[in-house]
Amino acid sequence: MDMDQVACFLMLAEERHFGRAASRLGTTTSSLSKRCAKFEEELGVRLLERTSRQVRLTPEGNLLVEPARRVWAEMAEFKELATAAAGGRAGELMVTYSPGNGELLGGIIQAVRSTNPEVNFRLEQRISTEVGPAVLGGKASVGVCRAVTTKGLMALTLRRISRDHMAVPTDHVLADRDQIGLADLDGETLLASDTATRRWDWAAGVAVRSEHWSTESQVMDSVAAGRGLAIVDEGFIRRNPRPDVVTRPLASSLQPDPIEDYLVWRPDEPSEVARQFIDCAKALVAGGPDTGVEPAATLPRPRLTALPD
């Protein structure tokens, strides 16, 4: 049984005439008759009573008209869904992302949904260094993260962020400063979780304490507890307001290198939905007209990187 057979049966049930039904279907009466006969043979039941002037439904045919309409509608829906899935306009996408990148990820998802509203997203948050391995291992199709150390992935630079503020407890002596310079940090402890910040090891009088954080709130918790000071960016400050921690501008000479957020995926990713997601991210970064979304001021032009095997 195929869609053509169902269509022929339903058209004859509506027209009750081979000539009119064949005309509407764009075929000949002979071909229509053969299709219906084959349909009856496959089903093992007679559906139509044929006369020289008209077609009548048998009792069995009458019984099967409504189910045939439902089958036709479901088959049409199935075909439409298959076409949409093949074109990346429908389906499900597993995305993993690191803390602090939810807003960035949301912008890409909105761009995808503006043209492909049938796509469903499953989101899972991981610390930045775990995003790449999760994508490489097939636990997610794409990832948004700050650390791209997993070899064998493709990476697209989404934005560059300057870390230009220092987080200090509200009762700290530096809480009242307009700007924090190197002399202000003599005897202070700086909390660090990455090598970019550990370059502070050379600064005389500044101790560097390495901490492993899995959430942004843990950074503020450590600062509020007096374990040390932390260098943060404006987005971090906006996402993590605290009554017990304040931030002060950091002298430009002391600011670490800007950090970058990336979109990562496997070069052999088979999902068409994932490819549509990647294309939307590229267009969003570039300010492409087909997304209808303006890029953030901090976003650079797209930069693709193939991480070596």
Buried (B, 14 or more C-beta within 10 A) or exposed (E): EEEEBBBBBBBBBEBBBBEBBBBEBEBEBEEBBEBBBEBBEEBEEBBBEEEEEEBEBBEEBEEBBEEBBEBBEEBEEEEEBEEBBEEBBBBEBBBBBBBBBEEBBEBBBBBBBEBBEEBEBEBEBBBBBBBBBBBBEEBBBBBBBBBBEBEBBBBBBBBEBBBBBBBBBEEBEBEEBEEBEBEBBEEBBBBBBEEBBBEBEEBEEBEBEEEEBEEBEBBBBBBBEEBBBBBBBBBBBEBBEBEEBBBBEBBEEBBBEBBBBBBBBBEEBEBBBBBBBBBBBBBBBBEBEEBEBEBBEBBEEBEEEEBEE
